[in-house]
Amino acid sequence: MNVYLPYLIMGAVILLFWIAERRNPESVTRFEENVLAIILALITIVSFTQVVARYGFNSGWTGALELTRILFAWMILFGMSYGLKQGMHLGVDALLRLFPKPVFRFFAIFGAACAFLYAAILIESSWLGIFGADTRGGAMVYWSKMYQIGIGLDDLRYPDWMQSALGVKERVQRWIAYLILPVGLGLFGFRALQAMIAIWRGERELVIAGHEAEDLVAENRNVLKD
């Protein structure tokens, strides 16, 4: 059961996002933005209070650095799917736009497919064996191993009252912190697949933001006319 648990979690999260987006896509976007904003705010608060405690009171929290690293990883792994959904990932499309429209569309779909394959390889690489590659590993294998071993993080610990009230171990388990690996990569693959379908249907041009400078110039063309 432990082997399939990360797949079940990833599948459940993707299914929830898919169902919610079919009913109210704006609410999903707001949820993603709020999650990223909360994580960023937590990083700022923890870092600021740690600096004040260290230089103002010669004190501090030993788990602050580890917590900010984990929060930063969560922000990146969760935010990359949001960036793909919104077309925020930077890229260079100058050469692609020289090709005829059918060729441009082919390369756009190919780019989305590469993003999907990137997520699939990082999630679980053993499927590459069908191409003769002798490899095994990925986020699923790593998370399952951390879940089975049950070891804790280096410095991040539960409060004493939580240890006594809930009977949890002293240190926060690594599998809890690393849960974003299957979730984040799964969402990234889901967004890449959505982008691929949208490009195929003509609802979207690319998975990247390659012409943002041109758009900014067009938006501000009349600003200095006065």
Salt bridges, closest charged atoms under 4 A:
GLU21 OE2 - LYS85 NZ 3.38
GLU21 OE2 - ARG191 NH1 2.65
GLU32 OE1 - LYS85 NZ 2.88
GLU32 OE2 - ARG191 NH2 2.93
ASP93 OD2 - ARG97 NE 2.68
ASP93 OD2 - HIS211 ND1 3.35
ASP154 OD1 - ARG174 NH2 2.96
GLU170 OE2 - ARG157 NE 3.07
GLU205 OE1 - ARG97 NH2 3.00
ASP215 OD2 - HIS211 NE2 3.66
